[in-house]
Amino acid sequence: MHWRLVTCLTLAIVSTAAAATQNPAHLAEFPAIARVKLEIRGTDEADTVRRQIAAFFQLRTILYDLALAQGRDRNEVTPDEKRMADAFYVEGATLQMNHKVTTTKYDVDPRFRDALFDLFFTPAFRANYFRLTKQMDDRVAARSAAEQAEFKQAQSGVAAGATTDPGTLEARRCIASGRSPLDCIGSVMSAGLGDLFGNVNPALKPAPVVPGLRVNGVFPGAAGLSLIFRADAVELKCAELEPASTPYSIARQGTGVVVTVATLPAPVAFTVQPNGSITGPPSAVIRGQVLSGMQQGTRTYSDGRTEPISRPVYSTRDVNCEIGTLSPTGPSPRKPLGDLANAPVFSKPAMDLAGSKPLIARPGLRLAGTFASASGLALEFHDESVILTCRQAFVAREYHLAVSGAVITITINHGGTPLALRLLPDGSISASGSVVVTGRDVAGVRDDGSVIYTSTNDTCAISTLNPRRPS
């Protein structure tokens, strides 16, 4: 593989003059690069560049889609297809480099693609494209249906007593509690993959969850500032800096809660406000990466085939970022699980067991980890819910945290009887009284895929709950 930093490229023009001799014949429909530059115009110069970049990449995708629909992948295209696809790619990549643009809103916009069809292609070409790609989509859908059928068959193994696999048992318990199946399966998959990679390389094994405070939510600011908090890190974006995942810590200091983001050259501290917003300094210098160019190269395969490739080039820069007070606009987006998230079982939000209220993560201060008492009561906190466990009975409930000076109050919406608890400075949870936990467990799966549950019920005394530290 050979790389070079490109400042100027001489590009081959894809001409329709010789299109009649091209293989396959439908390449005659594709526009020349000069025509794309002439006819693709935006609202201003910057928008024109973005539209032209997207046009070249979408035209290349249309070309490859047709090859794939005919059973040929990118390694099996004809010389004419490869020459045209490479020209589209190099032109788009060069515009990206010269104008320092990485992605545009038009890149995968189906409406923009439809506009390209209307501008450059005949109705017959368009009809043939959608006929062939629909056939390809139908094949993919059939394969997905088969995979979902396998998932359903595997899911039937979660019937009580049907398995001793720890991951399956944990997923069964999680789903029975009322949490989202997507969250439950995602947690089990993440843990399983972490163990798998950790066995190969201990450095890849994820750190265990340490019980305590976390932050969740999207906190936008001025001048391109954005903080997206998750349990393990915050994704920080400021002005022209590329988004970067940065560790953060939470501490109770004096009469409040302080969130410290480990930015360079110096960390930035935020104070959590009673209304859920966070207040930092008026401004701070943050060091990060900026896009400084595109490096062009050529990939050479063992059979002699070549294709142009590119990668972004970054440089380090310190930027003065305006901060101040940031208010959350919503919870952090969940991490994707690929095609698994499209299965029908994941299409509905999690609901509490009364079926009246969805369990959705609240932005702001949250808890993570498990807290347990000697009475058999345990609280397992997640972004969107807490699982109350009283021996063999368990149920997921909504909760929220309130900060008032040095006092942090936890309110769990436990049916008609809210539970009020207090998070103490030593990390334990304090309360008194007793709680009745009415839940359910999985008994089996019906032929239509719906789950059969049995009711569970138990009463536990509420006393001090201590964080369950990882061993």
C-alpha positions as CSV (number, residue, x, y, z in Angstrom):
1,M,0.0,0.0,0.0
2,H,1.5,3.4,-1.0
3,W,0.5,6.8,0.4
4,R,1.2,10.3,-0.6
5,L,-0.1,13.6,0.6
6,V,-1.9,15.2,-2.3
7,T,-2.0,19.0,-3.0
8,C,-3.0,18.8,-6.6
9,L,-4.3,16.0,-8.7
10,T,-4.8,15.6,-12.4
11,L,-8.0,13.7,-12.9
12,A,-9.3,11.5,-15.6
13,I,-12.6,12.9,-17.0
14,V,-15.3,10.3,-17.3
15,S,-16.6,11.0,-20.8
16,T,-19.8,9.7,-22.2
17,A,-18.4,10.0,-25.7
18,A,-16.9,6.6,-25.4
19,A,-19.7,5.2,-23.3
20,A,-21.1,3.1,-26.2
21,T,-18.1,0.8,-25.9
22,Q,-18.1,0.6,-22.1
23,N,-18.9,-2.6,-20.2
24,P,-21.5,-2.9,-18.9
25,A,-23.6,-0.8,-21.3
26,H,-25.5,1.1,-18.5
27,L,-22.3,3.0,-17.8
28,A,-23.3,5.2,-20.7
29,E,-25.9,6.7,-18.5
30,F,-23.4,8.0,-15.9
31,P,-22.5,11.7,-16.2
32,A,-19.0,13.0,-17.0
33,I,-17.2,14.7,-14.1
34,A,-17.3,18.0,-15.9
35,R,-21.1,17.8,-16.2
36,V,-21.5,17.0,-12.4
37,K,-19.4,20.1,-11.6
38,L,-21.4,22.2,-14.0
39,E,-24.9,21.2,-13.0
40,I,-24.6,20.4,-9.2
41,R,-25.0,23.8,-7.6
42,G,-25.9,24.8,-4.0
43,T,-27.2,27.8,-2.2
44,D,-23.6,29.2,-1.9
45,E,-20.0,28.1,-2.6
46,A,-19.7,26.0,0.5
47,D,-23.0,24.2,-0.1
48,T,-22.0,23.7,-3.8
49,V,-18.8,21.9,-2.7
50,R,-20.7,19.7,-0.2
51,R,-23.3,18.8,-2.9
52,Q,-20.6,18.0,-5.4
53,I,-18.7,15.8,-2.9
54,A,-21.8,13.9,-2.1
55,A,-22.8,13.6,-5.8
56,F,-19.5,11.9,-6.7
57,F,-19.7,9.5,-3.8
58,Q,-23.4,8.7,-4.4
59,L,-22.7,8.1,-8.1
60,R,-19.9,5.7,-7.1
61,T,-22.3,4.0,-4.8
62,I,-25.0,3.7,-7.5
63,L,-22.4,2.1,-9.8
64,Y,-21.3,-0.4,-7.1
65,D,-25.0,-1.1,-6.1
66,L,-25.7,-2.3,-9.7
67,A,-22.7,-4.5,-9.7
68,L,-23.7,-6.0,-6.4
69,A,-27.2,-6.6,-7.5
70,Q,-25.8,-8.6,-10.4
71,G,-23.8,-10.7,-7.9
72,R,-20.5,-9.0,-8.3
73,D,-18.7,-7.3,-5.4
74,R,-16.2,-4.4,-5.6
75,N,-13.4,-6.9,-6.4
76,E,-15.3,-8.2,-9.4
77,V,-16.2,-5.1,-11.3
78,T,-15.2,-4.7,-14.9
79,P,-12.2,-2.5,-15.9
80,D,-14.6,0.2,-17.1
81,E,-16.6,0.2,-13.9
82,K,-13.4,0.4,-11.9
83,R,-12.1,3.3,-13.9
84,M,-15.3,5.2,-13.5
85,A,-15.7,4.5,-9.8
86,D,-12.1,5.5,-9.2
87,A,-12.5,8.8,-11.0
88,F,-15.7,9.6,-9.0
89,Y,-13.8,8.7,-5.8
90,V,-10.7,10.7,-6.5
91,E,-12.7,13.8,-7.5
92,G,-14.8,13.6,-4.3
93,A,-11.8,13.0,-2.1
94,T,-9.9,15.9,-3.7
95,L,-12.7,18.3,-3.0
96,Q,-12.8,17.0,0.6
97,M,-9.1,17.7,1.0
98,N,-9.0,21.1,-0.7
99,H,-12.0,22.4,1.3
100,K,-11.3,20.5,4.6
101,V,-14.7,18.7,4.5
102,T,-15.0,15.2,5.9
103,T,-18.8,14.4,5.7
104,T,-21.9,16.2,4.4
105,K,-25.6,15.9,5.1
106,Y,-26.0,14.9,1.5
107,D,-23.8,11.8,1.6
108,V,-26.5,9.3,2.4
109,D,-29.6,11.5,1.9
110,P,-32.0,9.5,-0.3
111,R,-33.7,12.7,-1.4
112,F,-30.4,13.9,-2.8
113,R,-29.9,10.6,-4.5
114,D,-33.3,10.9,-6.1
115,A,-32.4,14.3,-7.4
116,L,-29.3,12.8,-9.0
117,F,-31.5,10.2,-10.7
118,D,-33.8,13.0,-12.0
119,L,-30.9,15.1,-13.2
120,F,-28.6,12.6,-14.9
121,F,-30.4,9.3,-15.6
122,T,-33.3,8.2,-17.8
123,P,-36.5,6.8,-16.3
124,A,-35.7,3.4,-17.7
125,F,-32.3,3.4,-15.9
126,R,-33.9,4.5,-12.7
127,A,-36.6,1.8,-12.9
128,N,-34.0,-0.9,-13.6
129,Y,-31.8,0.3,-10.7
130,F,-34.6,0.1,-8.2
131,R,-35.8,-3.2,-9.5
132,L,-32.4,-4.8,-9.1
133,T,-31.7,-3.2,-5.8
134,K,-35.1,-4.3,-4.5
135,Q,-34.3,-7.9,-5.5
136,M,-31.0,-7.5,-3.5
137,D,-32.8,-6.0,-0.5
138,D,-35.4,-8.9,-0.6
139,R,-32.5,-11.4,-0.4
140,V,-31.0,-9.5,2.5
141,A,-34.5,-9.4,4.2
142,A,-34.9,-13.1,3.7
143,R,-31.5,-13.7,5.3
144,S,-32.4,-11.4,8.2
145,A,-35.7,-13.2,8.7
146,A,-33.9,-16.5,9.0
147,E,-31.5,-15.0,11.5
148,Q,-34.4,-13.6,13.6
149,A,-36.0,-17.1,13.5
150,E,-32.8,-18.5,14.9
151,F,-32.8,-15.8,17.5
152,K,-36.4,-16.7,18.5
153,Q,-35.5,-20.4,18.7
154,A,-32.5,-19.5,20.9
155,Q,-34.7,-17.2,23.0
156,S,-37.0,-20.1,23.8
157,G,-34.0,-21.6,25.7
158,V,-34.5,-18.9,28.4
159,A,-37.4,-20.8,29.9
160,A,-37.0,-21.3,33.6
161,G,-34.6,-24.2,34.2
162,A,-33.8,-24.6,30.5
163,T,-30.3,-23.2,30.7
164,T,-27.4,-22.7,33.2
165,D,-25.5,-20.3,30.9
166,P,-24.8,-17.1,33.0
167,G,-25.3,-14.7,30.1
168,T,-28.7,-16.2,29.2
169,L,-29.8,-16.2,32.8
170,E,-28.8,-12.6,33.2
171,A,-30.6,-11.6,30.0
172,R,-33.7,-13.5,31.1
173,R,-33.7,-11.7,34.5
174,C,-33.1,-8.3,32.9
175,I,-35.9,-8.7,30.4
176,A,-38.3,-10.0,33.0
177,S,-37.6,-7.0,35.2
178,G,-39.1,-4.7,32.5
179,R,-35.9,-3.2,31.1
180,S,-35.5,-2.9,27.3
181,P,-34.6,-6.2,25.6
182,L,-32.1,-4.1,23.5
183,D,-30.4,-2.8,26.6
184,C,-30.4,-6.3,28.2
185,I,-29.0,-8.2,25.2
186,G,-26.5,-5.3,24.6
187,S,-25.2,-5.6,28.2
188,V,-24.8,-9.3,28.0
189,M,-23.1,-9.1,24.5
190,S,-20.7,-6.4,25.7
191,A,-19.8,-8.5,28.8
192,G,-19.3,-11.6,26.7
193,L,-17.2,-9.9,24.1
194,G,-15.2,-8.3,26.8
195,D,-14.4,-11.6,28.4
196,L,-13.6,-13.1,25.0
197,F,-11.1,-10.4,24.1
198,G,-9.8,-10.3,27.6
199,N,-8.8,-13.9,27.5
200,V,-6.7,-13.1,24.4
201,N,-5.3,-9.9,25.7
202,P,-6.0,-8.9,29.3
203,A,-5.5,-5.2,28.3
204,L,-8.7,-5.5,26.2
205,K,-10.9,-6.7,29.1
206,P,-13.3,-3.9,30.1
207,A,-13.0,-2.5,33.6
208,P,-15.7,-3.7,36.0
209,V,-18.4,-1.2,37.0
210,V,-17.5,0.7,40.1
211,P,-20.8,1.7,41.9
212,G,-21.3,5.5,42.2
213,L,-22.3,8.6,40.4
214,R,-22.3,9.1,36.6
215,V,-23.6,11.7,34.2
216,N,-25.9,11.0,31.2
217,G,-27.0,13.4,28.5
218,V,-26.2,15.7,25.6
219,F,-25.0,19.1,26.8
220,P,-24.6,21.6,23.9
221,G,-22.9,25.0,24.2
222,A,-22.0,28.0,22.1
223,A,-19.5,28.0,19.2
224,G,-19.7,24.3,18.4
225,L,-19.2,23.1,21.9
226,S,-20.9,19.8,22.7
227,L,-20.5,17.2,25.6
228,I,-22.2,13.8,25.4
229,F,-21.8,12.0,28.7
230,R,-21.9,8.2,29.1
231,A,-21.1,6.0,32.0
232,D,-17.4,5.5,31.1
233,A,-16.4,8.8,29.2
234,V,-17.6,12.0,27.7
235,E,-17.5,12.7,24.0
236,L,-16.3,16.3,23.7
237,K,-16.5,18.6,20.6
238,C,-15.4,22.2,20.4
239,A,-15.2,24.4,17.3
240,E,-13.0,22.8,14.7
241,L,-11.7,20.1,17.0
242,E,-12.7,16.6,16.1
243,P,-14.9,14.8,18.7
244,A,-12.8,13.0,21.3
245,S,-13.7,10.5,24.0
246,T,-12.4,11.8,27.3
247,P,-12.5,10.3,30.9
248,Y,-14.3,12.2,33.6
249,S,-14.7,11.9,37.4
250,I,-17.3,13.0,39.9
251,A,-16.6,14.2,43.4
252,R,-18.6,15.7,46.2
253,Q,-16.9,18.8,47.3
254,G,-18.1,21.1,50.1
255,T,-21.7,21.8,49.3
256,G,-22.0,20.4,45.8
257,V,-21.1,17.8,43.2
258,V,-18.3,18.5,40.8
259,V,-17.7,16.8,37.4
260,T,-14.1,17.0,36.2
261,V,-13.4,16.3,32.5
262,A,-9.8,15.2,32.0
263,T,-9.0,17.6,29.1
264,L,-5.6,18.8,28.1
265,P,-3.6,20.9,28.8
266,A,-5.7,21.2,32.0
267,P,-8.9,19.5,33.2
268,V,-12.2,21.4,33.2
269,A,-14.4,21.3,36.2
270,F,-18.2,21.6,36.1
271,T,-20.5,22.1,39.1
272,V,-23.9,20.3,39.0
273,Q,-26.8,22.6,39.5
274,P,-30.1,21.7,41.2
275,N,-32.0,22.1,37.8
276,G,-29.7,19.5,36.1
277,S,-27.5,21.9,34.2
278,I,-23.7,22.0,34.7
279,T,-21.6,25.2,35.1
280,G,-18.0,25.4,34.1
281,P,-15.6,28.3,33.6
282,P,-16.5,31.0,31.2
283,S,-13.9,29.6,28.8
284,A,-11.1,27.1,28.7
285,V,-8.3,26.1,26.4
286,I,-8.8,22.5,25.1
287,R,-6.3,20.6,23.1
288,G,-7.5,18.2,20.3
289,Q,-7.2,17.1,16.8
290,V,-8.1,19.1,13.7
291,L,-8.4,17.9,10.1
292,S,-5.4,19.2,8.2
293,G,-5.7,17.4,4.9
294,M,-6.4,14.1,3.0
295,Q,-3.7,11.6,2.3
296,Q,-4.2,9.8,-1.0
297,G,-2.7,6.5,-1.8
298,T,-3.1,3.3,-3.8
299,R,-4.0,-0.2,-2.5
300,T,-2.5,-3.0,-4.5
301,Y,-3.9,-6.5,-4.3
302,S,-2.0,-9.7,-4.7
303,D,-3.5,-10.3,-8.2
304,G,-2.2,-6.9,-9.3
305,R,-5.5,-5.0,-9.1
306,T,-5.3,-1.5,-7.6
307,E,-7.7,1.1,-6.2
308,P,-7.3,4.6,-4.9
309,I,-7.8,5.1,-1.2
310,S,-7.6,8.0,1.2
311,R,-7.4,8.7,4.9
312,P,-7.6,12.0,6.8
313,V,-4.6,13.7,8.2
314,Y,-4.9,15.3,11.6
315,S,-2.8,17.8,13.6
316,T,-2.8,18.9,17.2
317,R,-4.3,22.3,18.1
318,D,-5.2,24.2,21.3
319,V,-8.6,26.0,21.0
320,N,-10.1,28.5,23.4
321,C,-13.6,27.1,24.0
322,E,-16.5,29.2,25.4
323,I,-18.2,27.1,28.1
324,G,-20.3,28.7,30.9
325,T,-23.5,26.9,31.9
326,L,-24.7,24.0,29.8
327,S,-28.2,22.5,30.0
328,P,-29.0,19.0,28.8
329,T,-31.3,18.6,25.7
330,G,-31.9,14.9,26.2
331,P,-30.3,11.6,27.1
332,S,-27.2,10.3,25.4
333,P,-27.9,8.2,22.3
334,R,-27.5,4.5,22.9
335,K,-24.5,2.8,21.4
336,P,-25.5,0.9,18.2
337,L,-25.8,-2.9,18.1
338,G,-25.9,-3.2,14.3
339,D,-28.6,-5.2,12.5
340,L,-29.7,-6.8,15.8
341,A,-31.4,-3.6,16.8
342,N,-33.8,-4.0,13.9
343,A,-35.4,-7.2,15.2
344,P,-39.1,-6.8,16.0
345,V,-38.5,-7.8,19.7
346,F,-36.5,-4.5,20.1
347,S,-39.0,-2.2,18.3
348,K,-40.9,-1.0,21.4
349,P,-39.5,1.0,24.3
350,A,-39.2,-0.6,27.7
351,M,-42.2,0.0,30.0
352,D,-42.6,-0.4,33.7
353,L,-44.6,-3.5,34.6
354,A,-47.8,-1.5,35.0
355,G,-47.3,-0.7,31.3
356,S,-48.1,3.0,31.8
357,K,-44.7,4.7,31.7
358,P,-41.7,4.1,29.4
359,L,-38.3,3.6,31.0
360,I,-36.2,6.2,29.4
361,A,-32.8,7.5,30.6
362,R,-33.0,11.0,32.1
363,P,-30.2,13.4,31.3
364,G,-28.2,14.6,34.2
365,L,-26.8,12.9,37.3
366,R,-27.3,9.1,37.4
367,L,-26.1,6.1,39.4
368,A,-24.3,3.0,38.2
369,G,-23.6,-0.3,39.9
370,T,-25.3,-2.5,42.6
371,F,-25.9,-1.5,46.2
372,A,-27.0,-4.3,48.6
373,S,-28.1,-4.7,52.3
374,A,-28.0,-7.7,54.7
375,S,-31.8,-7.9,54.5
376,G,-31.8,-9.3,50.9
377,L,-32.6,-6.0,49.2
378,A,-30.4,-4.9,46.3
379,L,-30.6,-1.9,43.9
380,E,-29.0,-2.3,40.5
381,F,-28.7,1.1,38.8
382,H,-28.7,1.8,35.1
383,D,-29.1,5.0,33.0
384,E,-32.8,4.5,32.5
385,S,-33.9,2.5,35.5
386,V,-33.0,0.7,38.8
387,I,-33.8,-3.0,39.3
388,L,-35.2,-3.5,42.8
389,T,-34.4,-7.0,44.0
390,C,-35.8,-8.6,47.1
391,R,-34.4,-12.2,47.2
392,Q,-36.2,-13.9,44.2
393,A,-38.5,-11.0,43.3
394,F,-37.2,-8.2,41.1
395,V,-38.6,-5.3,39.0
396,A,-37.2,-2.3,37.1
397,R,-38.4,1.2,38.1
398,E,-37.8,4.7,37.0
399,Y,-35.7,6.9,39.4
400,H,-34.2,10.4,39.6
401,L,-31.6,12.2,41.6
402,A,-31.9,15.6,43.2
403,V,-28.9,17.7,44.4
404,S,-29.5,20.3,47.1
405,G,-26.2,21.5,48.5
406,A,-24.4,18.6,50.0
407,V,-27.5,16.4,50.0
408,I,-28.2,13.9,47.1
409,T,-31.7,12.4,47.2
410,I,-32.8,9.3,45.2
411,T,-36.5,8.9,44.4
412,I,-37.6,5.6,43.0
413,N,-41.1,5.6,41.4
414,H,-42.1,2.3,42.9
415,G,-45.7,2.0,41.8
416,G,-48.0,4.0,44.1
417,T,-45.4,4.2,46.8
418,P,-42.3,6.3,45.9
419,L,-39.2,5.3,47.7
420,A,-37.0,8.2,49.1
421,L,-33.4,7.3,49.8
422,R,-30.2,9.3,50.4
423,L,-26.8,8.9,48.8
424,L,-24.3,9.3,51.7
425,P,-20.8,10.9,51.3
426,D,-19.2,7.5,51.9
427,G,-21.0,6.1,48.8
428,S,-23.6,4.0,50.7
429,I,-27.4,4.5,50.4
430,S,-29.5,5.2,53.5
431,A,-33.2,4.6,54.1
432,S,-35.6,2.9,56.5
433,G,-38.8,0.9,56.6
434,S,-39.7,-1.9,54.2
435,V,-40.6,-2.5,50.6
436,V,-42.8,-5.0,48.8
437,V,-41.3,-6.0,45.5
438,T,-43.8,-7.5,43.0
439,G,-42.2,-8.8,39.8
440,R,-42.1,-11.6,37.4
441,D,-39.9,-14.3,36.0
442,V,-39.7,-16.0,32.6
443,A,-41.5,-19.3,32.4
444,G,-41.2,-19.9,28.6
445,V,-41.9,-18.6,25.1
446,R,-45.1,-19.1,23.1
447,D,-45.1,-20.2,19.4
448,D,-45.7,-16.5,18.3
449,G,-42.5,-15.4,20.2
450,S,-44.3,-13.8,23.1
451,V,-42.8,-14.5,26.6
452,I,-44.7,-16.4,29.3
453,Y,-44.2,-14.9,32.8
454,T,-44.9,-16.1,36.3
455,S,-45.5,-13.6,39.2
456,T,-43.1,-13.2,42.1
457,N,-43.5,-11.3,45.3
458,D,-41.5,-10.7,48.5
459,T,-40.9,-8.1,51.2
460,C,-37.6,-6.8,52.4
461,A,-36.6,-4.4,55.2
462,I,-34.8,-1.2,54.0
463,S,-31.6,-0.5,55.8
464,T,-28.2,0.8,54.7
465,L,-27.2,-0.5,51.2
466,N,-23.5,-0.7,50.6
467,P,-21.9,-0.5,47.2
468,R,-21.0,-4.0,45.8
469,R,-17.4,-3.5,44.8
470,P,-16.0,-5.5,41.9
471,S,-13.8,-8.4,43.1
